[in-house]
Amino acid sequence: MRYTYTATDTGFVALVDGYRVCIVGGPSPIADHVDYRWTIEEDDAEDDEQAFASATGEVLASGETVTPRQADAQIAAWLDAYG
């Protein structure tokens, strides 16, 4: 497995085996906690810097969770199944 990682103000962006993976935390619209939104995209960037700067490919999967650990587990399951 090949990956690179960078932290952002609200989460992280990683390149994992040709996929751009993002987890972003933000206030929940219906409860007093933080929701974590995640996406997995195809990585069509020319280099890692471009990939970290913006979304460059088609969104393949996305979801929302209450904890980053749940998001991590869902991303890992998707990558195991489809990656």
MMTF fields as JSON, N, C-alpha, C and O atoms, coordinates in Angstrom:
{
  "mmtfVersion": "1.0.0",
  "mmtfProducer": "UNKNOWN",
  "numBonds": 331,
  "numAtoms": 332,
  "numGroups": 83,
  "numChains": 1,
  "numModels": 1,
  "chainsPerModel": [1],
  "groupsPerChain": [83],
  "chainIdList": ["A"],
  "bondAtomList": [4, 2, 8, 6, 12, 10, 16, 14, 20, 18, 24, 22, 28, 26, 32, 30, 36, 34, 40, 38, 44, 42, 48, 46, 52, 50, 56, 54, 60, 58, 64, 62, 68, 66, 72, 70, 76, 74, 80, 78, 84, 82, 88, 86, 92, 90, 96, 94, 100, 98, 104, 102, 108, 106, 112, 110, 116, 114, 120, 118, 124, 122, 128, 126, 132, 130, 136, 134, 140, 138, 144, 142, 148, 146, 152, 150, 156, 154, 160, 158, 164, 162, 168, 166, 172, 170, 176, 174, 180, 178, 184, 182, 188, 186, 192, 190, 196, 194, 200, 198, 204, 202, 208, 206, 212, 210, 216, 214, 220, 218, 224, 222, 228, 226, 232, 230, 236, 234, 240, 238, 244, 242, 248, 246, 252, 250, 256, 254, 260, 258, 264, 262, 268, 266, 272, 270, 276, 274, 280, 278, 284, 282, 288, 286, 292, 290, 296, 294, 300, 298, 304, 302, 308, 306, 312, 310, 316, 314, 320, 318, 324, 322, 328, 326],
  "bondOrderList": [1, 1, 1, 1, 1, 1, 1, 1, 1, 1, 1, 1, 1, 1, 1, 1, 1, 1, 1, 1, 1, 1, 1, 1, 1, 1, 1, 1, 1, 1, 1, 1, 1, 1, 1, 1, 1, 1, 1, 1, 1, 1, 1, 1, 1, 1, 1, 1, 1, 1, 1, 1, 1, 1, 1, 1, 1, 1, 1, 1, 1, 1, 1, 1, 1, 1, 1, 1, 1, 1, 1, 1, 1, 1, 1, 1, 1, 1, 1, 1, 1, 1],
  "groupList": [{"groupName": "MET", "atomNameList": ["N", "CA", "C", "O"], "elementList": ["N", "C", "C", "O"], "formalChargeList": [0, 0, 0, 0], "bondAtomList": [1, 0, 2, 1, 3, 2], "bondOrderList": [1, 1, 2], "singleLetterCode": "M", "chemCompType": "L-PEPTIDE LINKING"}, {"groupName": "ARG", "atomNameList": ["N", "CA", "C", "O"], "elementList": ["N", "C", "C", "O"], "formalChargeList": [0, 0, 0, 0], "bondAtomList": [1, 0, 2, 1, 3, 2], "bondOrderList": [1, 1, 2], "singleLetterCode": "R", "chemCompType": "L-PEPTIDE LINKING"}, {"groupName": "TYR", "atomNameList": ["N", "CA", "C", "O"], "elementList": ["N", "C", "C", "O"], "formalChargeList": [0, 0, 0, 0], "bondAtomList": [1, 0, 2, 1, 3, 2], "bondOrderList": [1, 1, 2], "singleLetterCode": "Y", "chemCompType": "L-PEPTIDE LINKING"}, {"groupName": "THR", "atomNameList": ["N", "CA", "C", "O"], "elementList": ["N", "C", "C", "O"], "formalChargeList": [0, 0, 0, 0], "bondAtomList": [1, 0, 2, 1, 3, 2], "bondOrderList": [1, 1, 2], "singleLetterCode": "T", "chemCompType": "L-PEPTIDE LINKING"}, {"groupName": "ALA", "atomNameList": ["N", "CA", "C", "O"], "elementList": ["N", "C", "C", "O"], "formalChargeList": [0, 0, 0, 0], "bondAtomList": [1, 0, 2, 1, 3, 2], "bondOrderList": [1, 1, 2], "singleLetterCode": "A", "chemCompType": "L-PEPTIDE LINKING"}, {"groupName": "ASP", "atomNameList": ["N", "CA", "C", "O"], "elementList": ["N", "C", "C", "O"], "formalChargeList": [0, 0, 0, 0], "bondAtomList": [1, 0, 2, 1, 3, 2], "bondOrderList": [1, 1, 2], "singleLetterCode": "D", "chemCompType": "L-PEPTIDE LINKING"}, {"groupName": "GLY", "atomNameList": ["N", "CA", "C", "O"], "elementList": ["N", "C", "C", "O"], "formalChargeList": [0, 0, 0, 0], "bondAtomList": [1, 0, 2, 1, 3, 2], "bondOrderList": [1, 1, 2], "singleLetterCode": "G", "chemCompType": "PEPTIDE LINKING"}, {"groupName": "PHE", "atomNameList": ["N", "CA", "C", "O"], "elementList": ["N", "C", "C", "O"], "formalChargeList": [0, 0, 0, 0], "bondAtomList": [1, 0, 2, 1, 3, 2], "bondOrderList": [1, 1, 2], "singleLetterCode": "F", "chemCompType": "L-PEPTIDE LINKING"}, {"groupName": "VAL", "atomNameList": ["N", "CA", "C", "O"], "elementList": ["N", "C", "C", "O"], "formalChargeList": [0, 0, 0, 0], "bondAtomList": [1, 0, 2, 1, 3, 2], "bondOrderList": [1, 1, 2], "singleLetterCode": "V", "chemCompType": "L-PEPTIDE LINKING"}, {"groupName": "LEU", "atomNameList": ["N", "CA", "C", "O"], "elementList": ["N", "C", "C", "O"], "formalChargeList": [0, 0, 0, 0], "bondAtomList": [1, 0, 2, 1, 3, 2], "bondOrderList": [1, 1, 2], "singleLetterCode": "L", "chemCompType": "L-PEPTIDE LINKING"}, {"groupName": "CYS", "atomNameList": ["N", "CA", "C", "O"], "elementList": ["N", "C", "C", "O"], "formalChargeList": [0, 0, 0, 0], "bondAtomList": [1, 0, 2, 1, 3, 2], "bondOrderList": [1, 1, 2], "singleLetterCode": "C", "chemCompType": "L-PEPTIDE LINKING"}, {"groupName": "ILE", "atomNameList": ["N", "CA", "C", "O"], "elementList": ["N", "C", "C", "O"], "formalChargeList": [0, 0, 0, 0], "bondAtomList": [1, 0, 2, 1, 3, 2], "bondOrderList": [1, 1, 2], "singleLetterCode": "I", "chemCompType": "L-PEPTIDE LINKING"}, {"groupName": "PRO", "atomNameList": ["N", "CA", "C", "O"], "elementList": ["N", "C", "C", "O"], "formalChargeList": [0, 0, 0, 0], "bondAtomList": [1, 0, 2, 1, 3, 2], "bondOrderList": [1, 1, 2], "singleLetterCode": "P", "chemCompType": "L-PEPTIDE LINKING"}, {"groupName": "SER", "atomNameList": ["N", "CA", "C", "O"], "elementList": ["N", "C", "C", "O"], "formalChargeList": [0, 0, 0, 0], "bondAtomList": [1, 0, 2, 1, 3, 2], "bondOrderList": [1, 1, 2], "singleLetterCode": "S", "chemCompType": "L-PEPTIDE LINKING"}, {"groupName": "HIS", "atomNameList": ["N", "CA", "C", "O"], "elementList": ["N", "C", "C", "O"], "formalChargeList": [0, 0, 0, 0], "bondAtomList": [1, 0, 2, 1, 3, 2], "bondOrderList": [1, 1, 2], "singleLetterCode": "H", "chemCompType": "L-PEPTIDE LINKING"}, {"groupName": "TRP", "atomNameList": ["N", "CA", "C", "O"], "elementList": ["N", "C", "C", "O"], "formalChargeList": [0, 0, 0, 0], "bondAtomList": [1, 0, 2, 1, 3, 2], "bondOrderList": [1, 1, 2], "singleLetterCode": "W", "chemCompType": "L-PEPTIDE LINKING"}, {"groupName": "GLU", "atomNameList": ["N", "CA", "C", "O"], "elementList": ["N", "C", "C", "O"], "formalChargeList": [0, 0, 0, 0], "bondAtomList": [1, 0, 2, 1, 3, 2], "bondOrderList": [1, 1, 2], "singleLetterCode": "E", "chemCompType": "L-PEPTIDE LINKING"}, {"groupName": "GLN", "atomNameList": ["N", "CA", "C", "O"], "elementList": ["N", "C", "C", "O"], "formalChargeList": [0, 0, 0, 0], "bondAtomList": [1, 0, 2, 1, 3, 2], "bondOrderList": [1, 1, 2], "singleLetterCode": "Q", "chemCompType": "L-PEPTIDE LINKING"}],
  "groupTypeList": [0, 1, 2, 3, 2, 3, 4, 3, 5, 3, 6, 7, 8, 4, 9, 8, 5, 6, 2, 1, 8, 10, 11, 8, 6, 6, 12, 13, 12, 11, 4, 5, 14, 8, 5, 2, 1, 15, 3, 11, 16, 16, 5, 5, 4, 16, 5, 5, 16, 17, 4, 7, 4, 13, 4, 3, 6, 16, 8, 9, 4, 13, 6, 16, 3, 8, 3, 12, 1, 17, 4, 5, 4, 17, 11, 4, 4, 15, 9, 5, 4, 2, 6],
  "groupIdList": [1, 2, 3, 4, 5, 6, 7, 8, 9, 10, 11, 12, 13, 14, 15, 16, 17, 18, 19, 20, 21, 22, 23, 24, 25, 26, 27, 28, 29, 30, 31, 32, 33, 34, 35, 36, 37, 38, 39, 40, 41, 42, 43, 44, 45, 46, 47, 48, 49, 50, 51, 52, 53, 54, 55, 56, 57, 58, 59, 60, 61, 62, 63, 64, 65, 66, 67, 68, 69, 70, 71, 72, 73, 74, 75, 76, 77, 78, 79, 80, 81, 82, 83],
  "secStructList": [7, 7, 3, 3, 3, 3, 3, 7, 1, 1, 3, 3, 3, 3, 3, 3, 6, 6, 3, 3, 3, 3, 3, 3, 3, 3, 3, 7, 1, 1, 1, 1, 1, 3, 3, 3, 3, 3, 3, 3, 3, 3, 7, 7, 7, 1, 1, 2, 2, 2, 2, 2, 2, 1, 7, 7, 1, 7, 3, 3, 3, 3, 3, 3, 3, 1, 1, 2, 2, 2, 2, 2, 2, 2, 2, 2, 2, 2, 2, 2, 2, 2, 7],
  "xCoordList": [0.846, 0.0, 0.89, 1.807, 0.614, 1.354, 0.426, -0.709, 0.929, 0.092, 0.943, 2.102, 0.334, 0.882, -0.258, -1.429, 0.084, -0.904, -0.57, 0.602, -1.593, -1.405, -2.611, -3.755, -2.339, -3.415, -3.977, -3.263, -5.262, -5.903, -6.437, -6.289, -7.052, -7.618, -8.745, -8.964, -9.453, -10.629, -10.577, -11.563, -9.46, -9.379, -8.079, -7.005, -8.171, -6.976, -7.318, -8.47, -6.278, -6.347, -5.217, -4.096, -5.499, -4.473, -4.613, -5.713, -3.498, -3.503, -3.164, -2.088, -4.082, -3.911, -4.096, -5.204, -3.015, -3.075, -3.876, -4.696, -3.641, -4.305, -5.668, -6.347, -6.078, -7.338, -7.046, -6.119, -7.847, -7.764, -8.82, -10.011, -8.389, -9.276, -9.297, -8.241, -10.492, -10.631, -11.571, -12.608, -11.208, -12.127, -12.147, -11.1, -13.347, -13.513, -14.528, -15.614, -14.169, -15.085, -15.789, -15.207, -17.039, -17.805, -18.969, -19.347, -19.55, -20.661, -21.856, -22.2, -22.467, -23.666, -24.836, -25.006, -25.646, -26.807, -27.962, -28.889, -27.912, -29.049, -28.687, -29.576, -27.404, -27.007, -25.817, -25.203, -25.501, -24.404, -23.111, -22.562, -22.634, -21.365, -20.817, -21.432, -19.679, -19.048, -19.397, -19.31, -19.786, -19.963, -18.704, -18.052, -18.374, -17.221, -17.713, -18.361, -17.396, -17.777, -16.534, -15.452, -16.698, -15.555, -15.907, -17.062, -14.885, -15.039, -13.831, -12.726, -14.069, -13.003, -13.187, -14.27, -12.112, -12.163, -11.043, -10.019, -11.256, -10.154, -9.132, -9.501, -7.857, -6.805, -6.297, -5.536, -6.722, -6.276, -5.23, -4.902, -4.698, -3.742, -2.402, -2.017, -1.717, -0.389, 0.645, 1.598, 0.463, 1.413, 0.678, -0.488, 1.358, 0.744, 0.279, -0.777, 1.033, 0.646, -0.682, -1.537, -0.857, -2.115, -3.265, -4.354, -3.039, -4.094, -4.527, -5.713, -3.574, -3.921, -4.648, -5.413, -4.425, -5.003, -6.499, -7.239, -6.952, -8.372, -8.789, -7.955, -10.08, -10.616, -10.33, -10.556, -9.84, -9.463, -10.142, -10.018, -10.844, -11.438, -12.881, -13.445, -13.457, -14.844, -14.983, -14.158, -16.014, -16.279, -16.818, -17.828, -16.133, -16.516, -17.348, -18.184, -17.122, -17.853, -17.811, -16.879, -18.831, -18.85, -19.741, -20.541, -19.589, -20.412, -20.251, -19.436, -21.035, -20.964, -20.957, -21.64, -20.182, -20.113, -20.033, -19.891, -20.126, -20.043, -18.611, -18.264, -17.776, -16.38, -15.448, -15.832, -14.218, -13.266, -12.901, -12.582, -12.942, -12.622, -13.652, -13.296, -14.93, -15.952, -15.692, -15.824, -15.324, -15.01, -13.827, -13.846, -12.799, -11.62, -12.002, -11.519, -12.862, -13.281, -14.073, -13.891, -14.948, -15.733, -14.842, -15.034, -13.874, -12.935, -12.107, -11.95, -11.575, -10.763, -11.574, -11.064, -12.826, -13.678, -13.907, -13.876, -14.137, -14.347, -13.082, -13.148, -11.926, -10.67, -10.377, -9.884, -10.672, -10.477, -11.385, -10.969, -12.613, -13.577, -13.366, -13.515, -13.021, -12.992, -11.634, -11.411, -10.733, -9.45, -8.445, -7.335],
  "yCoordList": [-1.175, 0.0, 1.236, 1.353, 2.147, 3.403, 4.528, 4.622, 5.397, 6.515, 7.709, 7.573, 8.889, 10.133, 10.822, 10.536, 11.725, 12.273, 13.725, 14.085, 14.562, 15.926, 16.341, 16.03, 17.038, 17.545, 18.83, 19.581, 19.081, 20.333, 20.998, 20.457, 22.159, 22.851, 22.062, 22.188, 21.26, 20.564, 19.046, 18.373, 18.495, 17.042, 16.641, 17.073, 15.812, 15.406, 15.007, 14.732, 14.984, 14.468, 13.471, 13.736, 12.326, 11.314, 10.764, 10.706, 10.365, 9.618, 8.184, 7.91, 7.263, 5.856, 5.026, 4.932, 4.424, 3.546, 4.134, 3.442, 5.407, 6.031, 6.631, 7.089, 6.638, 7.258, 8.456, 8.423, 9.526, 10.695, 10.505, 10.444, 10.412, 10.154, 11.393, 11.9, 11.888, 13.076, 12.788, 12.148, 13.261, 13.307, 14.749, 15.335, 15.318, 16.702, 16.735, 16.167, 17.404, 17.557, 18.898, 19.898, 18.912, 20.151, 20.033, 18.924, 21.162, 21.123, 20.36, 20.506, 19.565, 18.829, 19.796, 20.678, 19.65, 20.529, 20.169, 20.96, 18.97, 18.543, 18.183, 17.877, 18.212, 17.831, 18.671, 19.372, 18.593, 19.377, 18.563, 18.241, 18.237, 17.529, 17.783, 18.492, 17.206, 17.341, 16.115, 14.989, 16.321, 15.237, 15.159, 16.172, 13.974, 13.769, 13.258, 12.215, 14.008, 13.625, 13.103, 13.676, 12.014, 11.45, 11.197, 10.95, 11.265, 10.949, 10.161, 10.3, 9.339, 8.65, 9.03, 8.871, 9.538, 9.974, 9.314, 8.923, 9.195, 8.802, 9.922, 11.095, 9.58, 10.599, 10.78, 9.955, 11.864, 12.182, 13.285, 13.807, 13.648, 14.754, 14.366, 13.197, 15.376, 15.165, 14.879, 14.135, 15.467, 15.258, 15.355, 15.748, 14.997, 14.984, 16.365, 16.478, 17.423, 18.776, 19.175, 19.761, 18.862, 19.187, 18.402, 18.946, 17.144, 16.312, 16.85, 16.827, 17.334, 17.87, 19.205, 19.565, 19.946, 21.279, 21.247, 22.104, 20.275, 20.265, 18.885, 18.044, 18.675, 17.43, 17.37, 18.345, 16.239, 16.144, 15.0, 14.895, 14.154, 12.999, 12.777, 13.511, 11.752, 11.386, 10.846, 10.046, 11.276, 10.752, 9.337, 9.113, 8.381, 6.978, 6.538, 5.643, 7.167, 6.81, 7.988, 8.792, 8.086, 9.134, 8.684, 7.759, 9.358, 9.025, 10.034, 10.952, 9.86, 10.714, 9.834, 8.81, 10.233, 9.5, 10.487, 11.693, 9.967, 10.794, 10.861, 11.81, 9.876, 9.883, 9.641, 8.98, 10.172, 9.909, 8.428, 7.938, 7.71, 6.274, 5.497, 4.553, 5.896, 5.261, 5.549, 4.662, 6.784, 7.142, 6.328, 5.827, 6.194, 5.413, 3.97, 3.396, 3.383, 1.995, 1.844, 0.865, 2.805, 2.738, 2.894, 2.2, 3.8, 3.991, 2.732, 2.276, 2.166, 0.947, -0.197, -0.945, -0.341, -1.4, -1.195, -2.158, 0.055, 0.33, 0.015, -0.629, 0.469, 0.212, -1.283, -1.758, -2.03, -3.485, -4.14, -5.062, -3.666, -4.275, -3.874, -4.704, -2.609, -2.093, -1.587, -1.453, -1.307, -0.689, -1.622, -1.205],
  "zCoordList": [0.0, 0.0, 0.0, 0.813, -0.913, -1.0, -0.571, -1.037, 0.34, 0.768, 1.155, 1.546, 1.037, 1.566, 2.305, 2.055, 3.208, 4.139, 4.427, 4.532, 4.557, 5.033, 5.875, 5.54, 6.958, 7.819, 7.23, 6.565, 7.476, 7.081, 8.346, 9.442, 8.201, 9.366, 10.024, 11.229, 9.256, 9.793, 9.656, 9.955, 9.213, 9.038, 8.378, 8.796, 7.343, 6.617, 5.193, 4.859, 4.362, 3.003, 2.869, 3.305, 2.268, 2.05, 0.641, 0.092, 0.067, -1.179, -0.822, -0.29, -1.113, -0.754, -2.012, -2.539, -2.495, -3.669, -4.827, -5.43, -5.138, -6.273, -5.983, -6.902, -4.732, -4.335, -3.441, -2.632, -3.592, -2.72, -1.647, -1.949, -0.387, 0.746, 1.635, 2.013, 1.976, 2.819, 3.978, 3.802, 5.16, 6.292, 6.778, 7.052, 6.884, 7.312, 8.449, 8.337, 9.543, 10.674, 10.615, 10.196, 11.035, 11.066, 12.021, 12.399, 12.424, 13.371, 12.801, 11.628, 13.629, 13.23, 13.089, 13.931, 12.041, 11.894, 12.836, 13.004, 13.455, 14.281, 15.715, 16.509, 16.067, 17.429, 17.87, 17.065, 19.149, 19.715, 19.705, 20.759, 18.517, 18.369, 16.962, 16.165, 16.673, 15.364, 14.531, 15.02, 13.293, 12.327, 11.468, 11.217, 11.028, 10.157, 8.818, 8.734, 7.773, 6.419, 5.711, 5.833, 4.973, 4.267, 2.809, 2.461, 1.969, 0.553, 0.078, 0.601, -0.917, -1.64, -3.1, -3.661, -3.713, -5.108, -5.891, -5.331, -7.209, -8.071, -8.039, -7.983, -8.074, -8.081, -9.5, -10.005, -10.143, -11.497, -11.512, -12.577, -10.348, -10.25, -10.866, -10.894, -11.351, -11.919, -10.841, -11.075, -9.654, -8.563, -7.231, -7.188, -6.145, -4.822, -4.384, -3.761, -4.69, -4.285, -4.914, -4.248, -6.189, -6.858, -6.231, -6.051, -5.9, -5.306, -3.954, -3.627, -3.167, -1.857, -1.973, -1.078, -3.054, -3.201, -3.492, -3.01, -4.272, -4.64, -5.12, -5.454, -5.145, -5.668, -7.164, -7.881, -7.632, -9.035, -9.765, -10.986, -9.062, -9.722, -9.318, -8.507, -9.903, -9.616, -8.195, -7.754, -7.479, -6.137, -6.287, -6.954, -5.657, -5.729, -4.536, -4.655, -3.383, -2.164, -1.206, -1.236, -0.352, 0.665, 1.812, 1.673, 2.95, 4.101, 5.213, 5.122, 6.268, 7.459, 8.69, 8.735, 9.694, 10.954, 12.11, 11.903, 13.325, 14.522, 15.049, 15.752, 14.723, 15.172, 13.993, 13.029, 14.058, 12.981, 12.897, 11.814, 14.013, 13.99, 13.159, 12.455, 13.242, 12.41, 10.934, 10.091, 10.625, 9.243, 8.747, 7.623, 9.575, 9.231, 8.921, 7.945, 9.743, 9.538, 8.236, 7.512, 7.937, 6.708, 5.479, 4.48, 5.546, 4.433, 4.221, 3.088, 5.299, 5.19, 4.591, 3.756, 5.005, 4.458, 2.963, 2.197, 2.539, 1.119, 0.326, -0.721, 0.824, 0.117, 0.035, -0.988, 1.099, 1.066, 0.028, -0.675, -0.063, -0.975, -2.436, -3.332, -2.679, -4.045, -4.513, -5.716, -3.596, -3.947, -4.54, -4.87]
}
